[in-house]
């Protein structure tokens, strides 16, 4: 019986981690190495994550410094950054690539805040889908006479409480990211 709740809570946790990763990739006007997490570089014919080909450091608040382990891949890294959806032009000085994160305009901040809300809503939808799966599993157990009707009601109440907690956590994460974006 509690197996259903434990499984649901694990899936809620995975949703929270996924949301965290998604928020980390949204540019907030500050240098953050996770901005480059999604970038794949064509390396010897295979797409390779950038963070496996180079060290990424933050020498200043709004500058990312990409130092490739193999200097021959510098042009490929530059091309991958240009082709990405980052909207930042890399500056290649022959041995490292500098990415200067531009300050966000008020309009851009508002657009990013809307995107954060949308991503947060998608995470809530995922949470509700997990709840539905847990409720279905509980009803199947009751149909198979593994649990009583009273146990089913208690289980449904526990699942709902876990769901409410997960949604509240997503709301807190979304509000924190919005605040980070809208603070100048």
Secondary structure, 3 states (H helix, E strand, C coil): CHHHHHHHHHHHHHHHHHHHHHHHCCCCCCCCHHHHCCCEEEECCEEEEHHHHEEEEEEECCEEEEEECCHHHHHHHHHHHHHCCCCCCEEECCCCEEEECCCCCHHHHHHHHHHHHHHHHHHHHHHHHHHHHHHHHHHHHHHCCCCCHHHHHHHHHHHHHHHHHHHHHHHHHHHHHHHHHHCC
